[in-house]
């Protein structure tokens, strides 16, 4: 039996890690399949204590920023969690950053030290050179089983003092696909609170184990698969990279009891004809982007594992909504009910809308960010006058309190004055057996203001042409919402969370 209890409330990552080290010093917290090593709760806390001394000797102080530019691995998790626990602000950098973004983040974050691996060292050093920065670079490997050596400036310095629970712990930059990346500041309390929310929402306990399929430089990967197991005393299996071909083998070999994925991964798994799920997996959690109902149903039918759809954002330390654990109360197509948050839907006048009416979803809660780093104006604009975080998502709430997302405010297609949610067109296309993925966007049109173009990824085994898709959409959507044009591409552009970046589809580059 999996002994579960209400997750204990922790104010900071330091107290959380120290408590688990005393409770279960020899229990594995992280399994690294690439190296075969296991990191225990006791070792994780001891490494955090050692880092506190090493950072002080290197001349760093509480509240200063340290950047981590590493793939997933034991070392990566140790550096991210340990650095936050000893009072520094950690900045995990997206490995998909373009050179200009990397230069901006290193400069804007005021980073005092950078960890990277041999494969990323050249990019880091070039970005520092181009930005005119002189910052120490420590080269290690993602699966190293011991801490790297740091430069010593004050060898006799005392260890850093404990961090205040409401002090910043994480500085994570958004993808910046529509402008300059924004640095989201999250406190120890934000992160610990949402780790507890995840654990409570999914009834997770010490016997539960999750496979880390998402990068730790993404908020979902960090909070849900790394911090939540600290809260409920479970464990995480952390390969250096996601592999659809070995996914189910890893789940079976390591006895994982739950899955944390994004819709892209579900699509990949459904497209693998040889994939077979083992017994013992309690549920599959889907997050970060809307899960098409067709994929939701197909996954449950094929693999026999229930899917819990959730929704969150970097600014809320990952999840803000979740469907219930009880399968009878889940609603396909819904992001669920507020999870550790309060939510409402606002109209253009800023007033709450009735159930069923579409507007912008806004949030409040203890997991909501402190603000954007060095951007007071942007922070102010991100909240309503009475303190609700604007998500930028359009959607509605039903009479039972379940929320539904219909699209992004910036991605809404307005054709002839009528608002059209791109997701409605995506889902209609996904009902065609030849379509693996789809994304609709609005393009300028002299007659209607905007017209609809659909970008489509086809299944290899079932080719199809635009005439067949047009006929399908006419049946499913009617003439007005049928795309004017279909463009066939190899893959959709996505951010690190797997969310489709629609506006990039229209970028000529």
N, C-alpha and C positions, 0 to 999 in steps of 0.2 A: 504493500500500500504506500501511496505517496502522502506523507504526513504534511498537510498544509494548514496554515493558520493565517489570520489577518496579517498582512505585511507590517512590520514594525516601522514606525516613522523615524527617519534619520534626517538630521539637519544638514549634514555635510558628507562628502565622499570619504573624508578622513575617518570620521566616527564609524561610518558604515564598514569600511575596510578593516579597521581595528577590531570592531565587534566580531566580524566573521572570522578573523584570524584567531581570536581567543576561543570562539565557539567550535570551529572546525579547522584547526591548524593544518591538518594533513589531508583534508578533503580536496580533490581536484576542482579548481575553478575553471581552468582553461586547458583544453587538449589541443595540441598542435600536431595535426596529422602529417605535415610535411617533415617535421623533425622527430616525431614520435615522443616528444617531451610533454610533461604535464606540469602546469603551474598551479600550486596549491594556494588556498586562501592565506596561509601563513607566510608563504614566500612572497606573495603579492604585497602584503602589508610590510614585510621586511624590506622589500625593494623600495617602497614608498619612503620609508624612514631613511634608507641609504641615499635616495635621491635628494631628500631634504638637506642632508649634510653636503652632498656633492654640489648642489646648486649654490648653497651658501659659500662654499669654497671657491666656486666659479665667479663670485661677485654678484649673483642675482638676489633679488629681494621679492617678498610677497607682492603679488599683483602685477608683476612684470610678465611679458608674453614670451612663450617658447613655442616655436613652430615644429610640426612633425609632418614630414613629406615622405611617407612610407606606405607600402602595401600592407594588407592585413597580416598579422602574425603575433606570436607571443610577445616579442620585443615591442611591437607597436602598441599593443594593449597595455603593457607594463608602463611604457613612457607616457601614454595619454592619461591613464588612471592615476599613476603615481605622481605625475607632475601636478595634476589638479589637487590631489590629496595633500600635497605639501605646500599649497598656497599660491602656486603660479597659475597664470591664465594660459591654457593650452590652445593652440591654433592648429587644428588638423587641416592640411591643405589638400584639396582635390587634385588627384594625380592627372585628371583630364584638363587641368587649367592650360589655357593658351599662354605663350610667353608674356604677353602684355598683362594678362590677369595675374600671373605669378609675380611679376614685378610690382604691380599695384598692391597685392596682398602683403608681400614682404615689407614694403615701405609703409603702407597704411597701418599695419598691425603693430608697429613699433617693436618688432620681435628682437629679442636679445640673444637668442641661440636657436640654431636650426638642426634638427635631426633628419638625416636622409640615408639612403642606401646607395651602393655603387651605381645602380641603374638610374638614380635621380640626381646624382651629385653634379653632373655637367649642367643640367637645367638650372639647378639652384645657384651654382656659381656664376653662370651667365646672367641670371636675373639679378643677382646682387651687383655684378659689375655694371650692368646697364642702368640700375637704379642708383648707383653711386653709394652703395651701402657697405660697411665693414662690419660684418656679423660673423661670429664663430660658427663653423659648420662641423658637426660631428657625424661621421659616417659609420653606420652599423648595418646590421641585416635584420629583416623583419622577423626571422625565426630564431634569432640569437637567444640563448638561455641565460645570459648574464648581462648586467648593465654595462653600457659603454663608458669609457673614461671621459671625463670632462676636463676642460682647461682649469687650472688652479690659479686664482688671483689672490684669494685670501685663505690660505691653507688652514689657519687657526680659527676661522669663523665658526660660530655656533650654528646649529641646525636652525632652519627657518621656523618661526613661530606658527602655531595653528592658524588656519584661515577662518575668517568670519563666515558663518553659514550663508549670509546674504551678500558676500563678496563675489565678484565674477570668477567663474572657474573655466568657462569655455568661450572662445571667440571663434565662431564658425561663419565663414563667408558664403553667402548665397551664390548661385551659379552665375548671376550677372548676364543672363542671355538677352535682357532688354535694356541693359545699361551697366553702369559701374557696379561691381559686386558690393554688397552691403554686409558689414560685419555684425552678426547677431551676437549679443552678449547674454550669456545665461549664467545664473548663479549656481552655487552648490545646492541651494534649496530647490531651485527649478529642476535640476537634474535628479536629485534624490527623490523629490516628489513624484516625478513622472515615472521613475523606475518602480516606485511603489504602486502607482496607478496601473501600470502594465501587469505587475504581479498579481494585484487584486482582481483586475478585470478578467484575467484568464485563469485564475485559481492555480497559480504556479507555486511549486514547493521545492524542497531540497532534492527530490528525485528527478526533477525535470531537467532536460538537456536540449539545447537548441543548436542548430548548425548556423554559423555566421555566413550568410550568403551575400551580405551587403558590406561595402567598405566602411571602415570606422571613421573615415572623413565625412561620412553622411550621418545626419542626426539620428536616423532610424537605426542604422547599424551600431552606432555608439550607445544610445540610450536603451534600445530594446534588447539587443543581443549581448551587450557588454555590461551595462549598469544594472538592468533588471535582475539578472542572475545573482548579482551581489546582494540585492534586496531580499530575494526569496531563497537564497542559499543553493541555487541550482548551478548548472555548469554550461559552458559554451564550447563547441568544437569550432576551431578557427583555421581553416585552410587559407593559404595565401591568396587564392583566387577562386571565384565561382566556376564550376564546370557542370554543365547540364548532363554530360555523359556519365559523370561519377556521382551525381547528386544523390540518387537513391542508394548507391553502394555505400556512400559515407553515412547516410542516415542509418542504414542497417548495421554497418560495422561498429558505429559508436553508440548505438541505442538511443538516438534522439527521440524525444517524446513530443516535440512541437516544432513547427516550421515558421520562419519569419521571412516572407518574400515580398516581391513587388510584382505587379501584373506582367511585366516583361518576362520574368522568370517562369510564371505560370504558362505563358504562351510558349516558351522554349520547351518546357516539360511536356506540354500537350503535343508538341511537334516531334518529340522523340518516340519513335515507334517501339523501342525496346524498354522504355522506362517502366518499372514495376515498384509500387510502394510496399514497404514491409508492414507488418502488424505492429501495433504499439504506439503509433503516432496519434496523439489526441486531437490535434487540430492543425490547420494551416492558417496563419495570420497574413493577410494581404494588406499592404499599406502604401502610402506615398503617392498613389495615383488611383484614379477610378478603375475598378476592375469590371470589364465588360461582362454583363450577365451571362452571355453565351459561354465565355471562358470559365466563369464561376460554376455553372452547371456541369460543363464538360469535365472539369477537374474533379468535382465531387463524384460524378458518375464513374469516371475511369479509375481513379485511385482510391475511392472509398474513404476519403478524408474530408471532413467538413471544413469549409472556408469561413473565416471570420474577417469580414471587411472592416477596415479601420481608416482613419484619416488623421493626419497631423501635418506639421510644418516645422521648419527650423526654429521659428519664432515661438513655438510652444513646446520646445524640447521633445519633439516627436509627437506621439498620439494626443489627439484632443477629442476624438470620437471613436467609438467602437461598437460593433454589434455584440449582442450578449453571447456568453459561452454556450448557453442552452440552445441547441439547434432549432428547437421549436419557436424560438423568439427572434431568430435572425431574419433579416429581410434582404433578399438579393437585390442589388442595385442601390442599396442605402449604405451610407457610411456609418450608420448606427446612431446611437444616442451620445450625448456629451459624456466624456470619460475624464473625471477630475477637473472638468471645466463647466462654465455656464455659457450657453450659446443662444443667440437670437438671430433673426433675419430682419435687415433694415431695408427700407425703400430708399429711393433717390433723395427724399426729403429728410433722411436720417431717422425716421420714425419706424418703430417695430411694425412688421406686417403680420397679417393673420395667417394661420396655417394654410398651406397650399399655395401661397403667393410667393413668387420668385423675387429675390433681392440678394443683397450681399450678406454673407454669414459673418458674424462678429463674435468675439470670444472674450471671456475673462477667466482667470484662474491662477493658482499658485505656480503653475508651470509656464506662465507667459513671461517672455523675455524682459530683461531690465531695459533694453533699448538697443539701438544700433550704435556701434563704436564711433566716436567722434563725428556724429551726425545728428545733432539735436533737432534740426528742422525735419529731417527724414523721419526721425523717431516720432515727432509730434504729429506728422501727417499719417503715420501708421495707426494712430488711435483716434477714436471719436472724441468729442469734447468731454464726454463723461467716462472715458477710460476703457472703452472696448477696443480690442485689437481687430483691425480690419484684415480679413484673410485674403481678400481679392477674389474669393470664390463666390460664384452665383449659385443659389440653390433655394430650397424651401424645406419647411418642417411639416410633417403630416400630423394628423390629429392625435397620434399616439406618441409623439415626441421623437420620431426618427427623422433624421436629416438626409437630404438628397442633394447632390451637386449636379448642376446642369452645365457648368462651364466656368471659365475664368472671365472676369469682367473685361480684361484686355483682349480676350480671344473671341468674344461674342460676335457672331456674324449678324449684321443688320442689313437685310435685303429688302429694298422697297419700303423701309420703315418698320419691317417686322423683325423682331429679335429671334434668331435661330441659334440654338445651343449646338455647338459642334459635336458634342457627345452623342446627340440623337442620331446624327448622320453616321458617326463611327459605328454605333451599335447596329444600325440597319445594315451596313456593309459587312459587319462581322457575322451576320446571319447567313451570308453567302458561303457555301462550303469551300470555295476556292480562296477566300480571303483569310490571311493569317493576322494581319494588323492593318489598321486604317486610321487616318487623321484628316479631318476636314478643316479647311481654313477659308477665310473670306479674302477676296481679291477685289481691287477697285473695278467698278463697272459704270459706264456712263449712263446707263438707263436705270439701274437699280441702286446705285451707290456702292453696293458690294454684290459679287456673285460667289458661288461656292465651288471650290476646287477640292477634290479628294485625293490624297496621297495614299497609295495602296501597296502593301507588301503581300505578294501571293504565296500560296503554298506550293512547294516545288512539284508535288505529285499531281496537282490539279490546275493546270493553266486555264486562263480565262481572258476574254477581251473586254474592251470598254463597252461594247454594245450589250453584252450580257449583264454587265454591272449596271448599266443605265436602265435596262428593263427591270432588273431586280429592285433598284431604288424607286422606280416609278410605282411599283407594286407596294413597296414598304413605306414610302415617304410621301408619295404624290408628286406632281410635276414641280410645284414651287420649291420644294426642298431637295429635289434631285440635283446632284452636282452638275455644273455646266461642263466640267472637265475631270477626267481621271488621269492621274499621273502615277505610273508604276515605278517603284523604287526598291532598292535592295533592303534598306532598313530605315526606320524612323529615327530622327535625331532625339537623343534622350539625355537627361541630366544624370547625375550619379545615383539618384534614387529610382531611376527607371521612368520618371515622368516624361511624357512626350513634350518636346519643346516646339510647339506648333509654329511659332513665329520664325523659327530658324528654317522652316520649310520654304519660306519666301525669300530667304537670303541668297542672293546670286552666288555668293562665295561658297 
